[in-house]
Amino acid sequence: MEAAATDDALALFVLLMQVRLISAARRAPDRDWVADRGRVAKASRMLDGVFRLWSEQQDLVAESGADLDAGAMWRALETEIGQGDHQNSH
C-alpha cells in the first residue's frame, strides 16, 4: 500500500510538472518559447530520468520486499542529473 501511495504521489508530481511546463509554453510568446526551448527540453529529460529511476527503484522494492532507501534514491537522482548536465555540455 505504501508503494502504491508513493507511485500515486510521483504520478501527481509528474502531472503537475507537465501542466506547469505546458502552461508556461502556452503563455510565452513564440520568440520566448523558441529561446527557452533548450531549457524546457533539459527539464523534460531530467523529469524523464527522475521518473525512470523512481520506477526502477519501486520495482526493486516490490520484487525484494525491502524498504525504499531514500538516501540511495537521492544519490542516484543526483548522479542522473549530473550525468545529464555533463552529457549536454559536450
PDB file of N, CA, C and O in Angstrom:
ATOM      1  N   MET A   1       0.822  -1.182   0.000  1.00  0.00           N
ATOM      2  CA  MET A   1       0.000   0.000   0.000  1.00  0.00           C
ATOM      3  C   MET A   1       0.872   1.253   0.000  1.00  0.00           C
ATOM      4  O   MET A   1       0.535   2.254  -0.633  1.00  0.00           O
ATOM      5  N   GLU A   2       2.007   1.190   0.723  1.00  0.00           N
ATOM      6  CA  GLU A   2       2.913   2.339   0.745  1.00  0.00           C
ATOM      7  C   GLU A   2       3.499   2.591  -0.646  1.00  0.00           C
ATOM      8  O   GLU A   2       3.652   3.740  -1.061  1.00  0.00           O
ATOM      9  N   ALA A   3       3.823   1.519  -1.357  1.00  0.00           N
ATOM     10  CA  ALA A   3       4.370   1.665  -2.712  1.00  0.00           C
ATOM     11  C   ALA A   3       3.330   2.284  -3.640  1.00  0.00           C
ATOM     12  O   ALA A   3       3.666   3.114  -4.484  1.00  0.00           O
ATOM     13  N   ALA A   4       2.082   1.887  -3.488  1.00  0.00           N
ATOM     14  CA  ALA A   4       1.015   2.443  -4.324  1.00  0.00           C
ATOM     15  C   ALA A   4       0.829   3.931  -4.026  1.00  0.00           C
ATOM     16  O   ALA A   4       0.621   4.731  -4.938  1.00  0.00           O
ATOM     17  N   ALA A   5       0.905   4.291  -2.763  1.00  0.00           N
ATOM     18  CA  ALA A   5       0.770   5.702  -2.394  1.00  0.00           C
ATOM     19  C   ALA A   5       1.941   6.515  -2.943  1.00  0.00           C
ATOM     20  O   ALA A   5       1.762   7.643  -3.403  1.00  0.00           O
ATOM     21  N   THR A   6       3.129   5.938  -2.892  1.00  0.00           N
ATOM     22  CA  THR A   6       4.307   6.611  -3.427  1.00  0.00           C
ATOM     23  C   THR A   6       4.178   6.772  -4.939  1.00  0.00           C
ATOM     24  O   THR A   6       4.481   7.833  -5.484  1.00  0.00           O
ATOM     25  N   ASP A   7       3.727   5.715  -5.609  1.00  0.00           N
ATOM     26  CA  ASP A   7       3.513   5.790  -7.057  1.00  0.00           C
ATOM     27  C   ASP A   7       2.496   6.872  -7.401  1.00  0.00           C
ATOM     28  O   ASP A   7       2.689   7.638  -8.345  1.00  0.00           O
ATOM     29  N   ASP A   8       1.412   6.931  -6.630  1.00  0.00           N
ATOM     30  CA  ASP A   8       0.383   7.951  -6.864  1.00  0.00           C
ATOM     31  C   ASP A   8       0.944   9.354  -6.665  1.00  0.00           C
ATOM     32  O   ASP A   8       0.632  10.265  -7.432  1.00  0.00           O
ATOM     33  N   ALA A   9       1.770   9.529  -5.636  1.00  0.00           N
ATOM     34  CA  ALA A   9       2.366  10.837  -5.375  1.00  0.00           C
ATOM     35  C   ALA A   9       3.306  11.233  -6.509  1.00  0.00           C
ATOM     36  O   ALA A   9       3.319  12.387  -6.939  1.00  0.00           O
ATOM     37  N   LEU A  10       4.090  10.274  -6.989  1.00  0.00           N
ATOM     38  CA  LEU A  10       5.000  10.566  -8.097  1.00  0.00           C
ATOM     39  C   LEU A  10       4.218  10.884  -9.365  1.00  0.00           C
ATOM     40  O   LEU A  10       4.575  11.809 -10.094  1.00  0.00           O
ATOM     41  N   ALA A  11       3.168  10.137  -9.634  1.00  0.00           N
ATOM     42  CA  ALA A  11       2.344  10.397 -10.820  1.00  0.00           C
ATOM     43  C   ALA A  11       1.733  11.799 -10.745  1.00  0.00           C
ATOM     44  O   ALA A  11       1.669  12.504 -11.752  1.00  0.00           O
ATOM     45  N   LEU A  12       1.292  12.195  -9.573  1.00  0.00           N
ATOM     46  CA  LEU A  12       0.751  13.543  -9.391  1.00  0.00           C
ATOM     47  C   LEU A  12       1.826  14.595  -9.629  1.00  0.00           C
ATOM     48  O   LEU A  12       1.569  15.608 -10.279  1.00  0.00           O
ATOM     49  N   PHE A  13       3.037  14.361  -9.103  1.00  0.00           N
ATOM     50  CA  PHE A  13       4.141  15.283  -9.316  1.00  0.00           C
ATOM     51  C   PHE A  13       4.444  15.439 -10.806  1.00  0.00           C
ATOM     52  O   PHE A  13       4.607  16.558 -11.292  1.00  0.00           O
ATOM     53  N   VAL A  14       4.518  14.327 -11.527  1.00  0.00           N
ATOM     54  CA  VAL A  14       4.794  14.364 -12.962  1.00  0.00           C
ATOM     55  C   VAL A  14       3.703  15.137 -13.681  1.00  0.00           C
ATOM     56  O   VAL A  14       3.998  15.964 -14.544  1.00  0.00           O
ATOM     57  N   LEU A  15       2.452  14.883 -13.342  1.00  0.00           N
ATOM     58  CA  LEU A  15       1.337  15.588 -13.972  1.00  0.00           C
ATOM     59  C   LEU A  15       1.416  17.094 -13.706  1.00  0.00           C
ATOM     60  O   LEU A  15       1.222  17.897 -14.619  1.00  0.00           O
ATOM     61  N   LEU A  16       1.697  17.467 -12.476  1.00  0.00           N
ATOM     62  CA  LEU A  16       1.799  18.890 -12.142  1.00  0.00           C
ATOM     63  C   LEU A  16       2.951  19.555 -12.893  1.00  0.00           C
ATOM     64  O   LEU A  16       2.818  20.686 -13.358  1.00  0.00           O
ATOM     65  N   MET A  17       4.074  18.861 -13.011  1.00  0.00           N
ATOM     66  CA  MET A  17       5.206  19.419 -13.754  1.00  0.00           C
ATOM     67  C   MET A  17       4.859  19.571 -15.233  1.00  0.00           C
ATOM     68  O   MET A  17       5.222  20.570 -15.855  1.00  0.00           O
ATOM     69  N   GLN A  18       4.165  18.596 -15.792  1.00  0.00           N
ATOM     70  CA  GLN A  18       3.769  18.692 -17.194  1.00  0.00           C
ATOM     71  C   GLN A  18       2.818  19.861 -17.399  1.00  0.00           C
ATOM     72  O   GLN A  18       2.970  20.624 -18.353  1.00  0.00           O
ATOM     73  N   VAL A  19       1.848  20.005 -16.521  1.00  0.00           N
ATOM     74  CA  VAL A  19       0.895  21.112 -16.625  1.00  0.00           C
ATOM     75  C   VAL A  19       1.625  22.442 -16.508  1.00  0.00           C
ATOM     76  O   VAL A  19       1.333  23.388 -17.240  1.00  0.00           O
ATOM     77  N   ARG A  20       2.577  22.506 -15.579  1.00  0.00           N
ATOM     78  CA  ARG A  20       3.328  23.752 -15.396  1.00  0.00           C
ATOM     79  C   ARG A  20       4.128  24.082 -16.654  1.00  0.00           C
ATOM     80  O   ARG A  20       4.127  25.230 -17.099  1.00  0.00           O
ATOM     81  N   LEU A  21       4.807  23.099 -17.229  1.00  0.00           N
ATOM     82  CA  LEU A  21       5.601  23.342 -18.434  1.00  0.00           C
ATOM     83  C   LEU A  21       4.715  23.719 -19.617  1.00  0.00           C
ATOM     84  O   LEU A  21       5.033  24.638 -20.372  1.00  0.00           O
ATOM     85  N   ILE A  22       3.608  23.010 -19.771  1.00  0.00           N
ATOM     86  CA  ILE A  22       2.707  23.287 -20.893  1.00  0.00           C
ATOM     87  C   ILE A  22       2.057  24.653 -20.730  1.00  0.00           C
ATOM     88  O   ILE A  22       1.943  25.407 -21.696  1.00  0.00           O
ATOM     89  N   SER A  23       1.631  24.975 -19.515  1.00  0.00           N
ATOM     90  CA  SER A  23       1.003  26.282 -19.276  1.00  0.00           C
ATOM     91  C   SER A  23       1.981  27.413 -19.557  1.00  0.00           C
ATOM     92  O   SER A  23       1.613  28.420 -20.163  1.00  0.00           O
ATOM     93  N   ALA A  24       3.219  27.251 -19.121  1.00  0.00           N
ATOM     94  CA  ALA A  24       4.225  28.284 -19.376  1.00  0.00           C
ATOM     95  C   ALA A  24       4.477  28.426 -20.870  1.00  0.00           C
ATOM     96  O   ALA A  24       4.656  29.536 -21.371  1.00  0.00           O
ATOM     97  N   ALA A  25       4.490  27.322 -21.566  1.00  0.00           N
ATOM     98  CA  ALA A  25       4.724  27.358 -23.014  1.00  0.00           C
ATOM     99  C   ALA A  25       3.579  28.065 -23.728  1.00  0.00           C
ATOM    100  O   ALA A  25       3.810  28.812 -24.679  1.00  0.00           O
ATOM    101  N   ARG A  26       2.371  27.841 -23.287  1.00  0.00           N
ATOM    102  CA  ARG A  26       1.218  28.479 -23.931  1.00  0.00           C
ATOM    103  C   ARG A  26       1.182  29.982 -23.679  1.00  0.00           C
ATOM    104  O   ARG A  26       0.732  30.751 -24.528  1.00  0.00           O
ATOM    105  N   ARG A  27       1.660  30.394 -22.506  1.00  0.00           N
ATOM    106  CA  ARG A  27       1.623  31.817 -22.166  1.00  0.00           C
ATOM    107  C   ARG A  27       2.755  32.595 -22.820  1.00  0.00           C
ATOM    108  O   ARG A  27       2.631  33.797 -23.053  1.00  0.00           O
ATOM    109  N   ALA A  28       3.837  31.929 -23.111  1.00  0.00           N
ATOM    110  CA  ALA A  28       5.012  32.628 -23.652  1.00  0.00           C
ATOM    111  C   ALA A  28       4.805  32.974 -25.117  1.00  0.00           C
ATOM    112  O   ALA A  28       4.259  32.174 -25.876  1.00  0.00           O
ATOM    113  N   PRO A  29       5.236  34.153 -25.511  1.00  0.00           N
ATOM    114  CA  PRO A  29       5.200  34.486 -26.942  1.00  0.00           C
ATOM    115  C   PRO A  29       6.109  33.532 -27.709  1.00  0.00           C
ATOM    116  O   PRO A  29       7.007  32.921 -27.129  1.00  0.00           O
ATOM    117  N   ASP A  30       5.877  33.407 -28.999  1.00  0.00           N
ATOM    118  CA  ASP A  30       6.636  32.466 -29.814  1.00  0.00           C
ATOM    119  C   ASP A  30       8.142  32.679 -29.698  1.00  0.00           C
ATOM    120  O   ASP A  30       8.892  31.708 -29.598  1.00  0.00           O
ATOM    121  N   ARG A  31       8.584  33.899 -29.711  1.00  0.00           N
ATOM    122  CA  ARG A  31      10.033  34.141 -29.656  1.00  0.00           C
ATOM    123  C   ARG A  31      10.609  33.701 -28.314  1.00  0.00           C
ATOM    124  O   ARG A  31      11.726  33.187 -28.261  1.00  0.00           O
ATOM    125  N   ASP A  32       9.859  33.898 -27.230  1.00  0.00           N
ATOM    126  CA  ASP A  32      10.323  33.439 -25.921  1.00  0.00           C
ATOM    127  C   ASP A  32      10.352  31.919 -25.869  1.00  0.00           C
ATOM    128  O   ASP A  32      11.268  31.325 -25.301  1.00  0.00           O
ATOM    129  N   TRP A  33       9.348  31.298 -26.462  1.00  0.00           N
ATOM    130  CA  TRP A  33       9.286  29.841 -26.471  1.00  0.00           C
ATOM    131  C   TRP A  33      10.491  29.260 -27.205  1.00  0.00           C
ATOM    132  O   TRP A  33      11.094  28.289 -26.747  1.00  0.00           O
ATOM    133  N   VAL A  34      10.836  29.850 -28.333  1.00  0.00           N
ATOM    134  CA  VAL A  34      11.989  29.364 -29.086  1.00  0.00           C
ATOM    135  C   VAL A  34      13.258  29.546 -28.253  1.00  0.00           C
ATOM    136  O   VAL A  34      14.105  28.653 -28.212  1.00  0.00           O
ATOM    137  N   ALA A  35      13.390  30.680 -27.600  1.00  0.00           N
ATOM    138  CA  ALA A  35      14.578  30.948 -26.788  1.00  0.00           C
ATOM    139  C   ALA A  35      14.664  29.993 -25.596  1.00  0.00           C
ATOM    140  O   ALA A  35      15.762  29.594 -25.209  1.00  0.00           O
ATOM    141  N   ASP A  36      13.537  29.625 -25.015  1.00  0.00           N
ATOM    142  CA  ASP A  36      13.511  28.767 -23.832  1.00  0.00           C
ATOM    143  C   ASP A  36      13.400  27.279 -24.160  1.00  0.00           C
ATOM    144  O   ASP A  36      13.416  26.447 -23.253  1.00  0.00           O
ATOM    145  N   ARG A  37      13.290  26.942 -25.419  1.00  0.00           N
ATOM    146  CA  ARG A  37      13.076  25.548 -25.807  1.00  0.00           C
ATOM    147  C   ARG A  37      14.170  24.630 -25.268  1.00  0.00           C
ATOM    148  O   ARG A  37      13.881  23.504 -24.864  1.00  0.00           O
ATOM    149  N   GLY A  38      15.404  25.086 -25.255  1.00  0.00           N
ATOM    150  CA  GLY A  38      16.505  24.275 -24.723  1.00  0.00           C
ATOM    151  C   GLY A  38      16.328  23.967 -23.252  1.00  0.00           C
ATOM    152  O   GLY A  38      16.561  22.841 -22.811  1.00  0.00           O
ATOM    153  N   ARG A  39      15.913  24.971 -22.493  1.00  0.00           N
ATOM    154  CA  ARG A  39      15.689  24.757 -21.052  1.00  0.00           C
ATOM    155  C   ARG A  39      14.522  23.817 -20.814  1.00  0.00           C
ATOM    156  O   ARG A  39      14.578  22.978 -19.914  1.00  0.00           O
ATOM    157  N   VAL A  40      13.476  23.942 -21.600  1.00  0.00           N
ATOM    158  CA  VAL A  40      12.316  23.064 -21.458  1.00  0.00           C
ATOM    159  C   VAL A  40      12.707  21.632 -21.813  1.00  0.00           C
ATOM    160  O   VAL A  40      12.299  20.686 -21.139  1.00  0.00           O
ATOM    161  N   ALA A  41      13.492  21.477 -22.864  1.00  0.00           N
ATOM    162  CA  ALA A  41      13.943  20.145 -23.263  1.00  0.00           C
ATOM    163  C   ALA A  41      14.809  19.525 -22.170  1.00  0.00           C
ATOM    164  O   ALA A  41      14.679  18.337 -21.875  1.00  0.00           O
ATOM    165  N   LYS A  42      15.684  20.315 -21.574  1.00  0.00           N
ATOM    166  CA  LYS A  42      16.544  19.820 -20.491  1.00  0.00           C
ATOM    167  C   LYS A  42      15.691  19.408 -19.288  1.00  0.00           C
ATOM    168  O   LYS A  42      15.913  18.351 -18.697  1.00  0.00           O
ATOM    169  N   ALA A  43      14.724  20.239 -18.934  1.00  0.00           N
ATOM    170  CA  ALA A  43      13.843  19.918 -17.811  1.00  0.00           C
ATOM    171  C   ALA A  43      13.039  18.656 -18.101  1.00  0.00           C
ATOM    172  O   ALA A  43      12.810  17.843 -17.206  1.00  0.00           O
ATOM    173  N   SER A  44      12.618  18.494 -19.333  1.00  0.00           N
ATOM    174  CA  SER A  44      11.859  17.309 -19.721  1.00  0.00           C
ATOM    175  C   SER A  44      12.722  16.059 -19.602  1.00  0.00           C
ATOM    176  O   SER A  44      12.262  15.035 -19.097  1.00  0.00           O
ATOM    177  N   ARG A  45      13.968  16.134 -20.064  1.00  0.00           N
ATOM    178  CA  ARG A  45      14.882  14.981 -19.950  1.00  0.00           C
ATOM    179  C   ARG A  45      15.154  14.656 -18.488  1.00  0.00           C
ATOM    180  O   ARG A  45      15.217  13.487 -18.107  1.00  0.00           O
ATOM    181  N   MET A  46      15.316  15.691 -17.672  1.00  0.00           N
ATOM    182  CA  MET A  46      15.570  15.476 -16.253  1.00  0.00           C
ATOM    183  C   MET A  46      14.371  14.801 -15.590  1.00  0.00           C
ATOM    184  O   MET A  46      14.534  13.864 -14.808  1.00  0.00           O
ATOM    185  N   LEU A  47      13.191  15.271 -15.898  1.00  0.00           N
ATOM    186  CA  LEU A  47      11.980  14.700 -15.335  1.00  0.00           C
ATOM    187  C   LEU A  47      11.812  13.253 -15.779  1.00  0.00           C
ATOM    188  O   LEU A  47      11.412  12.398 -14.989  1.00  0.00           O
ATOM    189  N   ASP A  48      12.118  12.980 -17.038  1.00  0.00           N
ATOM    190  CA  ASP A  48      12.058  11.615 -17.548  1.00  0.00           C
ATOM    191  C   ASP A  48      13.042  10.724 -16.792  1.00  0.00           C
ATOM    192  O   ASP A  48      12.705   9.597 -16.428  1.00  0.00           O
ATOM    193  N   GLY A  49      14.251  11.224 -16.555  1.00  0.00           N
ATOM    194  CA  GLY A  49      15.243  10.454 -15.809  1.00  0.00           C
ATOM    195  C   GLY A  49      14.804  10.179 -14.385  1.00  0.00           C
ATOM    196  O   GLY A  49      14.973   9.069 -13.880  1.00  0.00           O
ATOM    197  N   VAL A  50      14.242  11.181 -13.742  1.00  0.00           N
ATOM    198  CA  VAL A  50      13.748  11.011 -12.373  1.00  0.00           C
ATOM    199  C   VAL A  50      12.635   9.965 -12.339  1.00  0.00           C
ATOM    200  O   VAL A  50      12.636   9.084 -11.479  1.00  0.00           O
ATOM    201  N   PHE A  51      11.695  10.061 -13.265  1.00  0.00           N
ATOM    202  CA  PHE A  51      10.587   9.107 -13.299  1.00  0.00           C
ATOM    203  C   PHE A  51      11.105   7.692 -13.567  1.00  0.00           C
ATOM    204  O   PHE A  51      10.640   6.739 -12.942  1.00  0.00           O
ATOM    205  N   ARG A  52      12.067   7.543 -14.493  1.00  0.00           N
ATOM    206  CA  ARG A  52      12.615   6.227 -14.814  1.00  0.00           C
ATOM    207  C   ARG A  52      13.310   5.619 -13.595  1.00  0.00           C
ATOM    208  O   ARG A  52      13.078   4.459 -13.256  1.00  0.00           O
ATOM    209  N   LEU A  53      14.172   6.416 -12.933  1.00  0.00           N
ATOM    210  CA  LEU A  53      14.868   5.917 -11.750  1.00  0.00           C
ATOM    211  C   LEU A  53      13.891   5.550 -10.640  1.00  0.00           C
ATOM    212  O   LEU A  53      14.048   4.523  -9.980  1.00  0.00           O
ATOM    213  N   TRP A  54      12.898   6.380 -10.440  1.00  0.00           N
ATOM    214  CA  TRP A  54      11.902   6.117  -9.399  1.00  0.00           C
ATOM    215  C   TRP A  54      11.153   4.820  -9.698  1.00  0.00           C
ATOM    216  O   TRP A  54      10.926   4.009  -8.800  1.00  0.00           O
ATOM    217  N   SER A  55      10.774   4.629 -10.943  1.00  0.00           N
ATOM    218  CA  SER A  55      10.060   3.412 -11.335  1.00  0.00           C
ATOM    219  C   SER A  55      10.926   2.182 -11.127  1.00  0.00           C
ATOM    220  O   SER A  55      10.456   1.163 -10.624  1.00  0.00           O
ATOM    221  N   GLU A  56      12.199   2.277 -11.517  1.00  0.00           N
ATOM    222  CA  GLU A  56      13.118   1.153 -11.329  1.00  0.00           C
ATOM    223  C   GLU A  56      13.276   0.827  -9.845  1.00  0.00           C
ATOM    224  O   GLU A  56      13.272  -0.342  -9.459  1.00  0.00           O
ATOM    225  N   GLN A  57      13.413   1.860  -9.019  1.00  0.00           N
ATOM    226  CA  GLN A  57      13.564   1.653  -7.581  1.00  0.00           C
ATOM    227  C   GLN A  57      12.306   1.015  -6.997  1.00  0.00           C
ATOM    228  O   GLN A  57      12.398   0.109  -6.169  1.00  0.00           O
ATOM    229  N   GLN A  58      11.145   1.477  -7.421  1.00  0.00           N
ATOM    230  CA  GLN A  58       9.893   0.898  -6.929  1.00  0.00           C
ATOM    231  C   GLN A  58       9.778  -0.572  -7.329  1.00  0.00           C
ATOM    232  O   GLN A  58       9.307  -1.394  -6.543  1.00  0.00           O
ATOM    233  N   ASP A  59      10.209  -0.906  -8.554  1.00  0.00           N
ATOM    234  CA  ASP A  59      10.186  -2.298  -8.990  1.00  0.00           C
ATOM    235  C   ASP A  59      11.103  -3.151  -8.123  1.00  0.00           C
ATOM    236  O   ASP A  59      10.731  -4.256  -7.726  1.00  0.00           O
ATOM    237  N   LEU A  60      12.306  -2.644  -7.824  1.00  0.00           N
ATOM    238  CA  LEU A  60      13.238  -3.383  -6.969  1.00  0.00           C
ATOM    239  C   LEU A  60      12.668  -3.584  -5.569  1.00  0.00           C
ATOM    240  O   LEU A  60      12.781  -4.666  -4.992  1.00  0.00           O
ATOM    241  N   VAL A  61      12.060  -2.544  -5.035  1.00  0.00           N
ATOM    242  CA  VAL A  61      11.462  -2.638  -3.695  1.00  0.00           C
ATOM    243  C   VAL A  61      10.345  -3.682  -3.701  1.00  0.00           C
ATOM    244  O   VAL A  61      10.245  -4.501  -2.787  1.00  0.00           O
ATOM    245  N   ALA A  62       9.510  -3.647  -4.735  1.00  0.00           N
ATOM    246  CA  ALA A  62       8.399  -4.595  -4.819  1.00  0.00           C
ATOM    247  C   ALA A  62       8.907  -6.028  -4.970  1.00  0.00           C
ATOM    248  O   ALA A  62       8.362  -6.945  -4.354  1.00  0.00           O
ATOM    249  N   GLU A  63       9.945  -6.228  -5.783  1.00  0.00           N
ATOM    250  CA  GLU A  63      10.473  -7.569  -6.015  1.00  0.00           C
ATOM    251  C   GLU A  63      11.175  -8.127  -4.783  1.00  0.00           C
ATOM    252  O   GLU A  63      11.043  -9.312  -4.480  1.00  0.00           O
ATOM    253  N   SER A  64      11.910  -7.295  -4.079  1.00  0.00           N
ATOM    254  CA  SER A  64      12.703  -7.776  -2.945  1.00  0.00           C
ATOM    255  C   SER A  64      11.960  -7.705  -1.619  1.00  0.00           C
ATOM    256  O   SER A  64      12.336  -8.376  -0.657  1.00  0.00           O
ATOM    257  N   GLY A  65      10.924  -6.909  -1.565  1.00  0.00           N
ATOM    258  CA  GLY A  65      10.204  -6.726  -0.310  1.00  0.00           C
ATOM    259  C   GLY A  65      10.945  -5.829   0.665  1.00  0.00           C
ATOM    260  O   GLY A  65      10.552  -5.714   1.826  1.00  0.00           O
ATOM    261  N   ALA A  66      12.014  -5.193   0.202  1.00  0.00           N
ATOM    262  CA  ALA A  66      12.812  -4.308   1.061  1.00  0.00           C
ATOM    263  C   ALA A  66      12.147  -2.938   1.159  1.00  0.00           C
ATOM    264  O   ALA A  66      11.226  -2.614   0.408  1.00  0.00           O
ATOM    265  N   ASP A  67      12.638  -2.152   2.100  1.00  0.00           N
ATOM    266  CA  ASP A  67      12.168  -0.777   2.247  1.00  0.00           C
ATOM    267  C   ASP A  67      12.877   0.114   1.243  1.00  0.00           C
ATOM    268  O   ASP A  67      13.998  -0.177   0.825  1.00  0.00           O
ATOM    269  N   LEU A  68      12.230   1.184   0.865  1.00  0.00           N
ATOM    270  CA  LEU A  68      12.828   2.163  -0.031  1.00  0.00           C
ATOM    271  C   LEU A  68      13.964   2.867   0.698  1.00  0.00           C
ATOM    272  O   LEU A  68      13.765   3.389   1.795  1.00  0.00           O
ATOM    273  N   ASP A  69      15.139   2.889   0.107  1.00  0.00           N
ATOM    274  CA  ASP A  69      16.299   3.574   0.665  1.00  0.00           C
ATOM    275  C   ASP A  69      16.333   4.979   0.079  1.00  0.00           C
ATOM    276  O   ASP A  69      16.832   5.190  -1.026  1.00  0.00           O
ATOM    277  N   ALA A  70      15.798   5.932   0.829  1.00  0.00           N
ATOM    278  CA  ALA A  70      15.688   7.299   0.327  1.00  0.00           C
ATOM    279  C   ALA A  70      17.058   7.900   0.035  1.00  0.00           C
ATOM    280  O   ALA A  70      17.207   8.640  -0.938  1.00  0.00           O
ATOM    281  N   GLY A  71      18.050   7.599   0.848  1.00  0.00           N
ATOM    282  CA  GLY A  71      19.395   8.125   0.619  1.00  0.00           C
ATOM    283  C   GLY A  71      19.985   7.614  -0.684  1.00  0.00           C
ATOM    284  O   GLY A  71      20.575   8.381  -1.445  1.00  0.00           O
ATOM    285  N   ALA A  72      19.830   6.328  -0.943  1.00  0.00           N
ATOM    286  CA  ALA A  72      20.332   5.748  -2.196  1.00  0.00           C
ATOM    287  C   ALA A  72      19.578   6.322  -3.384  1.00  0.00           C
ATOM    288  O   ALA A  72      20.163   6.580  -4.436  1.00  0.00           O
ATOM    289  N   MET A  73      18.287   6.519  -3.215  1.00  0.00           N
ATOM    290  CA  MET A  73      17.484   7.086  -4.298  1.00  0.00           C
ATOM    291  C   MET A  73      17.951   8.508  -4.606  1.00  0.00           C
ATOM    292  O   MET A  73      18.081   8.882  -5.772  1.00  0.00           O
ATOM    293  N   TRP A  74      18.200   9.290  -3.573  1.00  0.00           N
ATOM    294  CA  TRP A  74      18.650  10.665  -3.764  1.00  0.00           C
ATOM    295  C   TRP A  74      20.003  10.691  -4.476  1.00  0.00           C
ATOM    296  O   TRP A  74      20.205  11.490  -5.390  1.00  0.00           O
ATOM    297  N   ARG A  75      20.942   9.811  -4.057  1.00  0.00           N
ATOM    298  CA  ARG A  75      22.259   9.763  -4.700  1.00  0.00           C
ATOM    299  C   ARG A  75      22.127   9.372  -6.168  1.00  0.00           C
ATOM    300  O   ARG A  75      22.826   9.924  -7.017  1.00  0.00           O
ATOM    301  N   ALA A  76      21.238   8.425  -6.478  1.00  0.00           N
ATOM    302  CA  ALA A  76      21.019   8.009  -7.867  1.00  0.00           C
ATOM    303  C   ALA A  76      20.458   9.174  -8.687  1.00  0.00           C
ATOM    304  O   ALA A  76      20.853   9.376  -9.836  1.00  0.00           O
ATOM    305  N   LEU A  77      19.549   9.928  -8.101  1.00  0.00           N
ATOM    306  CA  LEU A  77      18.983  11.084  -8.805  1.00  0.00           C
ATOM    307  C   LEU A  77      20.043  12.147  -9.050  1.00  0.00           C
ATOM    308  O   LEU A  77      20.105  12.728 -10.134  1.00  0.00           O
ATOM    309  N   GLU A  78      20.880  12.406  -8.046  1.00  0.00           N
ATOM    310  CA  GLU A  78      21.951  13.381  -8.225  1.00  0.00           C
ATOM    311  C   GLU A  78      22.908  12.942  -9.323  1.00  0.00           C
ATOM    312  O   GLU A  78      23.360  13.763 -10.120  1.00  0.00           O
ATOM    313  N   THR A  79      23.219  11.648  -9.367  1.00  0.00           N
ATOM    314  CA  THR A  79      24.098  11.119 -10.406  1.00  0.00           C
ATOM    315  C   THR A  79      23.454  11.267 -11.774  1.00  0.00           C
ATOM    316  O   THR A  79      24.109  11.684 -12.730  1.00  0.00           O
ATOM    317  N   GLU A  80      22.172  10.927 -11.874  1.00  0.00           N
ATOM    318  CA  GLU A  80      21.450  11.039 -13.149  1.00  0.00           C
ATOM    319  C   GLU A  80      21.416  12.478 -13.631  1.00  0.00           C
ATOM    320  O   GLU A  80      21.665  12.745 -14.807  1.00  0.00           O
ATOM    321  N   ILE A  81      21.113  13.391 -12.748  1.00  0.00           N
ATOM    322  CA  ILE A  81      21.036  14.799 -13.118  1.00  0.00           C
ATOM    323  C   ILE A  81      22.423  15.317 -13.494  1.00  0.00           C
ATOM    324  O   ILE A  81      22.568  16.056 -14.468  1.00  0.00           O
ATOM    325  N   GLY A  82      23.432  14.934 -12.733  1.00  0.00           N
ATOM    326  CA  GLY A  82      24.801  15.349 -13.035  1.00  0.00           C
ATOM    327  C   GLY A  82      25.272  14.818 -14.374  1.00  0.00           C
ATOM    328  O   GLY A  82      25.937  15.535 -15.122  1.00  0.00           O
ATOM    329  N   GLN A  83      24.939  13.568 -14.691  1.00  0.00           N
ATOM    330  CA  GLN A  83      25.330  12.987 -15.968  1.00  0.00           C
ATOM    331  C   GLN A  83      24.601  13.684 -17.104  1.00  0.00           C
ATOM    332  O   GLN A  83      25.182  13.914 -18.164  1.00  0.00           O
ATOM    333  N   GLY A  84      23.342  14.020 -16.896  1.00  0.00           N
ATOM    334  CA  GLY A  84      22.588  14.725 -17.927  1.00  0.00           C
ATOM    335  C   GLY A  84      23.201  16.073 -18.229  1.00  0.00           C
ATOM    336  O   GLY A  84      23.292  16.466 -19.392  1.00  0.00           O
ATOM    337  N   ASP A  85      23.632  16.804 -17.179  1.00  0.00           N
ATOM    338  CA  ASP A  85      24.282  18.097 -17.393  1.00  0.00           C
ATOM    339  C   ASP A  85      25.610  17.913 -18.097  1.00  0.00           C
ATOM    340  O   ASP A  85      25.957  18.689 -18.987  1.00  0.00           O
ATOM    341  N   HIS A  86      26.361  16.884 -17.701  1.00  0.00           N
ATOM    342  CA  HIS A  86      27.673  16.630 -18.286  1.00  0.00           C
ATOM    343  C   HIS A  86      27.536  16.231 -19.754  1.00  0.00           C
ATOM    344  O   HIS A  86      28.304  16.697 -20.595  1.00  0.00           O
ATOM    345  N   GLN A  87      26.575  15.381 -20.066  1.00  0.00           N
ATOM    346  CA  GLN A  87      26.369  14.943 -21.444  1.00  0.00           C
ATOM    347  C   GLN A  87      25.956  16.107 -22.330  1.00  0.00           C
ATOM    348  O   GLN A  87      26.373  16.180 -23.486  1.00  0.00           O
ATOM    349  N   ASN A  88      25.153  17.007 -21.811  1.00  0.00           N
ATOM    350  CA  ASN A  88      24.666  18.131 -22.615  1.00  0.00           C
ATOM    351  C   ASN A  88      25.725  19.194 -22.825  1.00  0.00           C
ATOM    352  O   ASN A  88      25.597  20.020 -23.729  1.00  0.00           O
ATOM    353  N   SER A  89      26.782  19.192 -22.001  1.00  0.00           N
ATOM    354  CA  SER A  89      27.808  20.219 -22.150  1.00  0.00           C
ATOM    355  C   SER A  89      28.825  19.861 -23.208  1.00  0.00           C
ATOM    356  O   SER A  89      29.646  20.701 -23.576  1.00  0.00           O
ATOM    357  N   HIS A  90      28.795  18.617 -23.717  1.00  0.00           N
ATOM    358  CA  HIS A  90      29.753  18.195 -24.742  1.00  0.00           C
ATOM    359  C   HIS A  90      29.139  18.184 -26.094  1.00  0.00           C
ATOM    360  O   HIS A  90      29.808  17.853 -27.073  1.00  0.00           O
TER     361      HIS A  90
END
